[in-house]
Amino acid sequence: MDVYDSAQGRRSAILQRLNKDSSVNVTELSEEFGVSEVTIRKDLRILRERKLLIRVHGGAITRSNVYADEEEDRHFSFKSLVNSREKEAIGRAAAAHIKNGDTIIIDSGSTALEVAKNLHKFQDLTIITNSVNAMIEALKYKRFKVILLGGTVRESSYSTVGPLAESNLKVFYCDKLFLGVDSFSVETGLSTPNVEEASTNQVMISRAREVIAVFDSSKLNKRAFAFIATPDKISTVVTDNHLPVGVRNQLKAMKIEVETVTV
């Protein structure tokens, strides 16, 4: 019997492939091992439950590329893969909060970027961002005023941070801020692994009339190294429908609007 005929042998081979290539694809694994895609998805689910990989849409990526440490800053390209379908749905729902003529801030998070991808129905917006990726998306519409904040460019997030970015922000009054966070807790608030990102986010919050936090439920009940703000600074939370009822009730008790999307 071929080693791949056993589930254990097949899962071992999947991990070996991950160690070599950093990512795997469900369809390719199905063809390689001669089993159904349903079987491969079960294999990936079991390996994910054992904390041996990170499940992403269409496949998986190695944990070592994403979490060398729980507090380590993660590269944007990997963040964008994790829970991508949830992030896309959250971005669409969050964009519905915008009104034509608004001045909005889009921060550098991978979920906030999805907001920038859903502005087709608007004709007149001013978009301020510290995200190189969000700037590129906004320019594609060819009709908005787009302002990229100055500052030091962070390679891991393609974002501008630091005193220059913060002094730029203080010039503006904004209608809405779309803020993506690495970690969120009702008790400890919003946080991120990077101190400079946290400081820039704090200034963003101070310049916006309404703060809309966008994050998938995997960010819930976690605390990263650098504090951004307490939950009472948020106007609205847009997340997926895996948000626990207890947390939803706590947020509503704090007069925070909660909107969930179903994927």
Protein Blocks (a to p, Z undefined) as FASTA:
>chain_A
ZZklpmklmmmmmmmmmmmnopacfklmmmmnopafklmmmmmmmmmmnopaccdehiac
dfklmmmbfkbccdfklmmmgoklmmmmmmmmmmmmpcehiacdddfbfklmmmmmmmmm
pmbdcdddfbfklmmmmmmnopaccdddeddddfklopaedjklmmmmmmpccfbdcddd
fbdcfklopadfblklmmmmmmmmmmpfbdcddddfklgoiacfbdfbdfklpfbdcddf
kbcfklmmmmmmnopacddddZZ
